[in-house]
Amino acid sequence: MGWKTKCLSMAGRATLISSTISAIPTHVMQSTWVPRSICDELDRKTRRFFWGGTAGERKTHLVAWDEITKPKENGGLGLRSMRQLNSALMMKLGWRLRTNSNGLWAQVLKRKYCNDVDVLPRSVRSDASNSWKGIMANKDALQRNIGHAVGDGTHTFF
């Protein structure tokens, strides 16, 4: 971290963060609910690298991290908050569970946790898998943002 911090500009550090530091945990987060403490630690290390600090030295942060993690269209740098990324990926997994229930993984989860019903249960079992806990933790946000396109009406029943 030390020599890369000194040799790279802020733009170079932002590019390195986007291409590697954020990409590696994303692979794991696609199917795993990562604890908040780990997400916060990843964000902390990312912030330290971005601002040019080292383990023993802390640099001044010129802009709030919330501003930096905004999308580029909204004036940010497009860097990702690990908590938000993990929640988004768990919502995507929940969405895939609802829309693509023919897959083997979806059938296994539904038989184990939903008793073959399409509705997600209200509570989480204590022996639930990490992936299922992540889906259930983000269930409310997923349901608030789900819509249905009527289209030509052939698949819409009242």
C-alpha positions as CSV (number, residue, x, y, z in Angstrom):
1,M,0.0,0.0,0.0
2,G,2.8,2.4,0.8
3,W,4.7,2.8,-2.5
4,K,1.4,2.6,-4.6
5,T,0.0,5.4,-2.5
6,K,3.0,7.6,-3.1
7,C,3.4,6.9,-6.8
8,L,-0.2,7.1,-7.9
9,S,-2.4,10.2,-8.3
10,M,-5.9,10.3,-6.8
11,A,-7.3,9.4,-10.2
12,G,-4.9,6.4,-10.4
13,R,-5.9,5.3,-6.8
14,A,-9.6,5.6,-7.7
15,T,-9.1,3.5,-10.8
16,L,-7.1,0.9,-8.8
17,I,-9.8,0.7,-6.2
18,S,-12.5,0.3,-8.8
19,S,-10.7,-2.4,-10.8
20,T,-9.3,-4.5,-7.9
21,I,-10.0,-3.6,-4.4
22,S,-13.8,-3.4,-5.0
23,A,-13.9,-6.2,-7.5
24,I,-12.4,-8.9,-5.4
25,P,-15.0,-8.8,-2.6
26,T,-17.8,-8.5,-5.1
27,H,-17.2,-12.0,-6.3
28,V,-17.8,-13.3,-2.7
29,M,-20.7,-10.9,-2.0
30,Q,-22.7,-12.3,-4.9
31,S,-23.7,-15.3,-2.8
32,T,-22.7,-14.4,0.7
33,W,-24.1,-12.1,3.3
34,V,-20.9,-10.4,4.7
35,P,-21.0,-9.1,8.3
36,R,-21.2,-5.3,8.7
37,S,-17.8,-5.3,10.5
38,I,-16.0,-6.8,7.6
39,C,-17.7,-4.4,5.1
40,D,-16.8,-1.4,7.3
41,E,-13.2,-2.7,7.6
42,L,-13.0,-3.0,3.8
43,D,-14.3,0.6,3.4
44,R,-11.8,1.8,6.0
45,K,-8.9,0.3,4.2
46,T,-10.2,1.7,0.9
47,R,-10.5,5.2,2.3
48,R,-7.1,5.0,3.8
49,F,-5.6,4.0,0.5
50,F,-7.6,6.6,-1.5
51,W,-6.5,9.5,0.7
52,G,-2.9,8.3,0.8
53,G,-2.5,7.3,4.4
54,T,-0.6,4.3,5.7
55,A,-1.2,2.1,8.8
56,G,0.7,4.4,11.0
57,E,-0.2,7.7,9.4
58,R,-3.6,9.2,8.7
59,K,-4.1,11.8,6.0
60,T,-6.7,14.5,5.9
61,H,-9.9,13.5,4.1
62,L,-10.8,16.4,1.8
63,V,-14.4,15.3,1.0
64,A,-16.9,13.2,2.8
65,W,-16.8,9.5,1.8
66,D,-20.6,9.6,1.1
67,E,-19.8,12.1,-1.7
68,I,-17.1,10.0,-3.2
69,T,-19.3,6.9,-3.3
70,K,-22.0,8.6,-5.3
71,P,-22.3,7.7,-8.9
72,K,-20.3,9.7,-11.4
73,E,-23.5,11.2,-12.8
74,N,-24.3,12.6,-9.4
75,G,-20.9,14.2,-8.9
76,G,-19.1,11.4,-7.1
77,L,-16.3,9.1,-8.2
78,G,-18.4,6.0,-8.5
79,L,-16.6,4.1,-5.8
80,R,-18.8,1.6,-3.9
81,S,-19.7,1.3,-0.3
82,M,-19.3,-2.4,0.6
83,R,-22.4,-2.5,2.8
84,Q,-24.5,-1.1,0.0
85,L,-22.9,-3.3,-2.6
86,N,-23.5,-6.4,-0.5
87,S,-27.2,-5.4,0.1
88,A,-27.7,-4.8,-3.7
89,L,-26.2,-8.2,-4.6
90,M,-28.4,-9.9,-2.0
91,M,-31.4,-8.2,-3.4
92,K,-30.4,-9.3,-6.9
93,L,-30.2,-12.9,-5.6
94,G,-33.6,-12.5,-4.1
95,W,-34.9,-11.1,-7.4
96,R,-33.4,-14.1,-9.3
97,L,-35.0,-16.4,-6.8
98,R,-38.4,-14.9,-7.6
99,T,-38.1,-14.6,-11.3
100,N,-36.0,-17.7,-12.2
101,S,-37.4,-20.4,-9.9
102,N,-36.6,-23.2,-12.4
103,G,-32.9,-23.2,-11.5
104,L,-31.6,-26.0,-9.2
105,W,-30.3,-23.5,-6.6
106,A,-33.7,-21.8,-6.5
107,Q,-35.6,-25.1,-6.1
108,V,-33.3,-26.2,-3.3
109,L,-33.7,-22.8,-1.4
110,K,-37.5,-22.8,-1.9
111,R,-37.9,-26.4,-0.7
112,K,-35.7,-25.9,2.3
113,Y,-36.9,-22.5,3.5
114,C,-40.3,-21.7,1.7
115,N,-42.0,-25.1,1.7
116,D,-42.4,-24.7,-2.1
117,V,-44.5,-21.5,-1.8
118,D,-43.5,-18.5,-3.9
119,V,-43.8,-16.1,-1.0
120,L,-40.8,-15.5,1.2
121,P,-41.3,-16.3,4.8
122,R,-41.5,-13.6,7.5
123,S,-38.8,-14.9,9.8
124,V,-35.4,-16.5,9.3
125,R,-34.6,-19.9,10.8
126,S,-31.6,-20.1,13.1
127,D,-30.0,-22.9,11.0
128,A,-30.4,-20.9,7.7
129,S,-27.6,-20.6,5.3
130,N,-25.6,-17.4,5.0
131,S,-27.1,-16.7,1.5
132,W,-30.6,-17.1,2.8
133,K,-30.0,-14.8,5.7
134,G,-28.7,-12.2,3.2
135,I,-31.8,-12.5,1.0
136,M,-34.1,-12.2,4.0
137,A,-32.2,-9.2,5.5
138,N,-32.9,-7.4,2.2
139,K,-36.4,-8.7,1.5
140,D,-38.2,-5.6,2.5
141,A,-36.1,-3.3,0.3
142,L,-36.6,-5.8,-2.6
143,Q,-40.3,-5.9,-2.2
144,R,-40.6,-2.1,-2.0
145,N,-38.8,-1.8,-5.3
146,I,-40.5,-4.6,-7.3
147,G,-42.9,-3.6,-10.0
148,H,-44.8,-5.5,-12.7
149,A,-44.9,-4.5,-16.4
150,V,-48.3,-5.3,-17.7
151,G,-47.2,-5.3,-21.4
152,D,-49.9,-6.6,-23.7
153,G,-51.9,-8.1,-20.8
154,T,-51.6,-11.8,-21.8
155,H,-49.8,-12.7,-18.6
156,T,-51.7,-10.4,-16.3
157,F,-54.7,-11.8,-14.4
158,F,-57.1,-10.0,-12.1
